Amino acid sequence: MLQHFSYKRLFENNQLPGWSISFFYKQTRYTGEYEADGTIKWIGDVPTDEETVKKMIHELMLFHVYD
C-alpha cells in the first residue's frame, strides 16, 4: 500500500499535462513524474515490484486528477 501519496502539476499552465508524484512504499520514499499517457519516469530508486506500484498509482491518479 502506498502511504503519504502526493502530486502536483509540473507546469503552471493547466493545458500542459504532467505531475510530480511522491509517496512511501515499504518504508522507502519514491518520486517520479506522471505523464498524461500514464507513463511514469522514476527519479531515483525504482520499486522492486514496479508493476504493482504502477497500478496503485494509476488508480490514485484516476481518482484525484481525472475524476
QUIZI-V592049 format. One record per residue. N is the residue number from 1. RES is the residue in three letters. PHI is phi as a letter, one per 20 degrees, with the letter a starting at -180 (NA if undefined). OMEGA is omega in whole degrees, -180 to 180 (none if undefined). D_FIRST is the distance of its C-alpha to the first C-alpha in Angstrom with 2 decimals. Layout:
BEGIN
((N,RES,PHI,OMEGA,D_FIRST) (N,RES,PHI,OMEGA,D_FIRST))
END
This chain:
BEGIN
((1,MET,NA,178,0.00) (2,LEU,e,178,3.79) (3,GLN,c,177,6.45) (4,HIS,l,179,10.08) (5,PHE,f,176,10.10) (6,SER,c,179,13.85) (7,TYR,b,173,16.41) (8,LYS,b,-179,20.19) (9,ARG,f,177,23.03) (10,LEU,f,-176,24.61) (11,PHE,c,178,28.02) (12,GLU,f,179,29.89) (13,ASN,f,-178,31.51) (14,ASN,f,178,29.34) (15,GLN,f,-179,31.08) (16,LEU,e,-179,29.26) (17,PRO,e,177,25.66) (18,GLY,q,-177,23.01) (19,TRP,c,172,20.21) (20,SER,e,-179,18.97) (21,ILE,c,174,15.19) (22,SER,b,-178,13.37) (23,PHE,a,173,10.02) (24,PHE,d,177,8.67) (25,TYR,b,-177,6.54) (26,LYS,l,177,7.87) (27,GLN,m,177,10.40) (28,THR,c,179,11.76) (29,ARG,e,178,12.58) (30,TYR,c,176,12.93) (31,THR,c,179,15.34) (32,GLY,a,176,16.97) (33,GLU,c,180,19.08) (34,TYR,d,-178,18.20) (35,GLU,e,-175,21.49) (36,ALA,g,180,22.89) (37,ASP,e,178,22.89) (38,GLY,n,178,19.13) (39,THR,f,177,19.84) (40,ILE,d,174,17.66) (41,LYS,d,-178,19.75) (42,TRP,f,174,17.92) (43,ILE,d,-177,19.63) (44,GLY,n,-176,19.63) (45,ASP,f,176,17.25) (46,VAL,d,179,15.50) (47,PRO,g,-179,12.30) (48,THR,f,176,13.72) (49,ASP,d,-172,11.82) (50,GLU,g,-177,12.56) (51,GLU,f,178,13.03) (52,THR,f,-180,9.63) (53,VAL,f,179,8.28) (54,LYS,g,179,11.42) (55,LYS,f,179,10.91) (56,MET,f,179,7.83) (57,ILE,f,180,10.11) (58,HIS,g,179,13.08) (59,GLU,f,179,11.96) (60,LEU,f,-180,11.36) (61,MET,f,177,14.63) (62,LEU,f,-179,16.46) (63,PHE,f,-173,15.73) (64,HIS,e,-173,16.63) (65,VAL,d,-172,19.24) (66,TYR,e,-179,20.87) (67,ASP,f,none,21.08))
END
